[in-house]
């Protein structure tokens, strides 16, 4: 689940980001989720919930277009 908090706006939008692919490896798993949200121009803050506490810092990625 991704929560978007627009700049200067107390309203929050929650976006469902379902799992689209899972690859299970010997010592970890790669879980891919896909979702989209339209962001306002400028600075935005996203909060991602429900992530495993053992997540590697470098493994969380997002794409913008």
Secondary structure, 3 states (H helix, E strand, C coil): CEEEECCCCCCEEEECCCEEEEEECCCCEEEEECCCCCCCCCCCEEEECCCCCCCCHHHCCCCCC
